[in-house]
Amino acid sequence: MSQHPRAFAVRKAVKWFGLGLIASGLAACGGGGGGSSADTGTLRLAMTDAPSCGYEHVYVTVTKIRVHQSAAAGTDDAGWSELNIPPQRIDLLGLTNGVLQELGSLPLPAGTYQQVRLVLADNPANPTPANPLANAIVPAGSNNEIALTTPSGQQSGFKLQARFDVVGNQLADMVLDFDACKSVVKAGNSGKYNLKPVVAVIKRLTTAIVGYVNPALAPGMVVSTRDPDNNLRATVPDATTGKFTLAYLPEGGNYTVVLSGQNLTTAAVTGVPVSLATGTTPVNPLTAPINPPASNSAGLAGMVTNASAVALTDAQVSVRQALTSGQILDVAWTAVDPLSASYSLTLPLAAPLKAAYAGGNALSFTTDAVTPGAYNVTATASGYSGQSTAPGVVLGAPGSTTVKNLVLVP
């Protein structure tokens, strides 16, 4: 089973605002609670989600969040501060379009923090409706929950790279942006699913880009952009109204909003401004929704290895296009199979459409002059910083599959 960012609609959007799960305890090592108020600030955490791929539900149960000032700190080193969270099963698919699950807050010594660890609850040995699986997925079109395998998730916790400052007498307001699409991986034909969290730690800002797509196309579409820190932000449009919200974006005037979907022509809106003064930036009105036309599609598949042909089973694959005006479009992305390091995606063959931001008014799209079906394919993996395989590829005829194996180097 391949994965790609084609969300099937968020059937049951659970609004988690206001739950206010308060920390039930704080265990701090290395001076976590001492000092004057000028030396101590407060960290507040919440969770949101980018769209998932082919699932009705993705459940996780977070029991603890640990933070440390050193990116290299081991789990048993001094200096950790912990936020203990009353266990509550969270459906990540209810956390799109800027909806938040509040996790709680804790006092921290002032300083720069560079590591977050996410600790999950154990799955029960014999789950029942009253005691369900703590971490599980429900595939699209199914009612059956399948356990998520979470190696290290319950002991040391999943390590997240972060960088944020805690200032004395001030609130550091952060969001864990969970990308379930990249984080949930089917393990070959084993019937098992692994959780390898891909989470960006971002500031909770009062900014957002909002817009509308044709509601009939919403179930198969993903809307994304890159922030100035190069974090990929993504969401799915509401299946009823077609509205999408890309929330908590740093200020900047050069955002490119990308709308992609299987069997749909990719569309991009360039030059979208974001400012704290404006808050919400409308891309287009409800009365003039974005309506990308259908496109023929072709497949792209391959494996990710190192130079010694060792499969890199923790790799991520991204597929992008570059407009003639220079903007980069994230069209698709996936985690490789955790057993074989293989990947498979279906991509549109039509050249992308583009429109310049028009102050929130109706958009005028034109076809970009790039080669139809031309993409750049790149992979990343832990411990590897480069790719020796040239990224460029041009897909074949409709319905065909182009093989593109990727080799990474340290």
N, C-alpha and C positions, 0 to 999 in steps of 0.2 A: 504494500500500500504506500503510495507516494503522498507527500505532504506538500501543500502550497497554500498561499494565503487567500483562499477562496472561502470566505465565511458563509455559512449557510443560514444566517440570520440568528439573532439573539432571541430565542423564543420566550424566555422568561427573564427579563431584565429586572434583577433584584436591586432595589435602591438601598444602598448601605449608608447613606448620609445619616448622621445623627445617632448611630448606634453607640458611638463613644465608648469603645472598649477600653477601660482604664487599666493601667498596669496593676497587677495584683501583687507585685513585689519587685524590688530592685536589688540585684546582687552585683556589687561593683568591686572590682579588684584594682589595686593601685591608686586609691584616692578618688574613687568615683563619686562620693557624696560629700567630701570635706571641703574646707576652704570657705572664704567669704562669698557673698552673693555676686560680687564683681568677678570672681573666678569661676562662676558656675552659670551655665545657660541651660536651656531646655530643648530637647529634641522631641518633635512630634512626628509620628509616622502614620502613613495611610498607604493603601494598596489600590492600584488600578490595573487595567489589562488592555493590551492590544488584542486584536481578533484571533480566535483560534481557527483551526482548519479541520472541518469535517466532524465536529463534535457537537452534541446537544448540550453537554455539561462537562466542565473540567473542575473538579473539586480538590481543594487543598485545605489542610488544617494546620495553621501556624500556632505553635505553642510558645515560642521564644524568639526574640531577635537580639543578637549580640553585636556590639559595635566596638571598634578599636581604632586607635590613631595610626597604627602601623599596618600597611598593606601586607607585610610579610609575617605578621604575628601568627603563631601557631595556636591551636585550640586550647592548649594547656598553659600558655604564657600568661604572665600577669598583665593587668591593664585593661581587661575586658569589662564592659558594662552591659547589663542584661535587662531587657524588657520582657517580663513574663506576661503572657496573654492568656486569658481564659479560653480554652479550646472552643472554637466555633468553626464548623465546616463552611468554607467560602466557595461559592460558584463563581469562578473567574469570568465566565461568560456574562455575568450580570454587571461587570465592571468596565464596560466600554463607554465611549463617548464622554469620558471625564467623570463617570460615577466612581465614588471612592468607598472603600472599606476602611473605616477608622481603626487603627491598631492600638493607639495609646501614646503616652508621652513619658519621658523620664529626664531627670536632671543629669547633666554631664559636665565634667570639667571643660573650661574653655579651651579650644584648640582645633586643629584640623584632623578630621577623621577620614580614614582611607579604606576601611574594611567593614562590611556588614555580613553577618552570617544569619541565615534563615533556618530555623530549627522546626521540623514538622512532627506531628503526632504519628504514632505507630498505627498501622492498619490492624484492626482486631482479627484474631485468628478465625473466628466464626461470626462474620457480620450478620446482623439482623436489621429489620426496619427500625428498631429502636436504638440499635448500635451499629450504624452503617460504616462502610469503609471511610476512613479519614481522608484518603487521597485516592481519587478514582476519576475515570472518564466514562462518558456515555457516548458511543459513536452515533453519528447522524442516522436518523431513522430507526433507532433502537431505544428500548427502555432498560436495557441491562447495564449495570455498572460493572466496570472492569478495573481491578486494582492497578494503581500506579506504583511501579517499583521505584523506590526513592533511596538508592544507596547513599549513605552518609547523612541523609536528611534528618535522621533522628538522633544521631550521636554528635558528630562535630558540626553539623549544619552545613547548608550550601553556602559556599563562599561567593560573595558579591563584591565586585570592585566598586569603590565609591570615592568621592572626594567632596566633603562639605565642611563648612566652618561652624563651630559653636562659639558664640560670643557671650560674654558675661552679661547677665540680666536681659538677654534677648532670646527669642524663639527661633530655632532652626526648624523650619517647616518643610519636611521632605516627603516624597511619594515614591514608593516602590512600584515601578512600571513593569509589570509582569507580562512577558510575551509568551503566551501559552502556545502559539503556533510553532515557535522555535523550541519550546521547552518540552513538549510532549512528543515522544518518538516511538513509533511501533518497531519492535525488535524482530525484523524479518518475518518469518511465517510462524513464529513461536506462539502467537496469540497474546504476548505480553507487551506492555507499554512501560517505557522508562520516563521518569521525570528528571530532566537536567535543566534546572531553571536558568532562563535568560532574563535578567532583571536589570533595568537601568534605575539608578538612584537619582531622582531629579527633584528640583525645587517645586513646591506647591505655589504656583503663581496665579494671579487673577486674570490671566490672558487666555485667549482661545481663538481659533479659526473655526467658523461655522459655515455650512452651506447645505445645499439640497441636491439630491440626485433623483432620477425617475424612480419612484417607489417599486415599480415592477422589476427594476434591475438591482435593487438594494440587496436581496439575499445572496447574490453572487459577486459582490463588489467589496473591495477594500480601499480605504482612503488613507494616504500616508504622507509624511513629510520628514525632512531631516532638520534637526535643530542646529544652532551654531556649534554645539559640542559634538556634532555628527551622530547623535542618538537618533535612531529611527523611531518615529512616533506613528502609530497606526490605529485605526478604528474601523468599525463597520457602520454603514448608514442604518437608521431605524427602518425596519421592514414595513412600517405603515406609512410614515411621513416622508421617508427618504432623507431625513436630516442627519448630518454628521457633525461631530464636534471633535476637534483636535485641541486638547486642553493643556494648560500649564506650560506654555511655550515661552522661552526667553525672548526679550525684545530683539527685533531685527526687521529689515525691510526687504529681505530677499528670499522669503520662503517660497518653495515650489510645492504645490499640493498635487499629488498624483492619485488618480483614480484608475484602478486596474481590476480585472476580473476575467475568469476563464471564458473564452469565446467572445470577449468584448475588446474593442479597440481601446488601448490605453489613452487616457486624457490627462493633460497637465495644465494647471493654472499657475503662471509665473508671476514673480514680483509681488507676492502677498505680504503686506506690512503687518507687523505685530508690535504693539507698544503697551506699556503699563497704563499710560494715560487714556488710551482708547478702550483697553480691556478686550472686548470681543470684536473681532474683525469679520464681517460677513463677506463671503465669497460671491454669493449670488442669492437672489430672492426665491422664495417658495414658488412664486408664479412662473419662474423660468428655470426649472431644474436641469441639471447636467444629464445628458442623455447619450452616452457613447454608443455608436452603432456596433452591430455584431461584426465579428472578425473570424476568418478561418484560423485554425490553430494547428500547431505541430508540437511534437514532444522533444524534450531534452533530457538526457539521462547520462549517468556515468558513475565513477568512483572517485574518492578522494584518498590519496596515499602520500607517503613521503618518498624521497628519492630512492629508498631501498624497497619500495613496493609494499611497505607496511600500511595496512588500512588504518586511517585516522577516524576512528569511530565516534569521536566527539566533535567532528567538523560541522560547520554551518556553510551553506551555499547561498549566494546572493546573485540575482540576475538583474542587470541594469541596462538602460539605454541612455545615450547622450543626445540631447536635442542639438540641432545645428547652432542654436544660440548659446550652447554650453551647459545648460542645466542638466543634472543627472537625475534620472527617474528610477526609483526602486520599483521594479515590476513584479518580482516574485522572490521568495526566499524560503528556505527549508533547512531542517536538520537532516543529516545523513542517517541512514539506518545504523543503529548502534551495534549491529552484529557484522554487517558487511561493508559499511561506509559507502554504500551506494545511495544515489539520489535520483529522483524522477520528477519532472515538472511539465506542465502543458502551458504553452505560451502563445499569445496572439501573433499572427503573421502580418497584420496590417501595420503600416507606419503610424506612430502616435499622433494624436491631435494636441494642439496647444492653443492657449488663450492667455492674453495678458490680463492681469487684475484690472477690474473696471469699477472700483469703488463700491462694490456690493450690488451693482446692476447686472443685467443679463450679460452673459459672456458670449464672445464670438470666437468660435474655434476654427482653426485651419489645420490642414495636414502638414506635418513637418517633413522636410526633405531628406530625412535619414533613409538609409536602405531598409526596406520592409523586412522584418524577420531578423534584423541584425541586433545582437546583444553582446554584452560583456558579462562573463561568468567568472566569479571569484569565490574562493573558499577561505575560511579561517579555522584555526584549531589551536588549542593550547600548546604553547611552546614553539609555534611556527609563525614567523613574521612576514614571509614572502611566498610567492607562487611562481614556480619556474615555467608553468604552462601559460602560453599566451591566452588572455581572456576572451578574445574576439571569436564569435561564432555566428554563422548565418544559417538559419533553420532551413530545412528542406520543404518538400511539398506538403500540402494539408494532409494531416493524418500520419505523416511519417515521424520517425524518431531519430534525432541526431545524437550521436554518442560523443560526450565531451568529458574525458577523464582529467582530473586536476591533480597536479603534484605540488606539494608544499615544501618549503625549505625553511630551516631555522632563521 
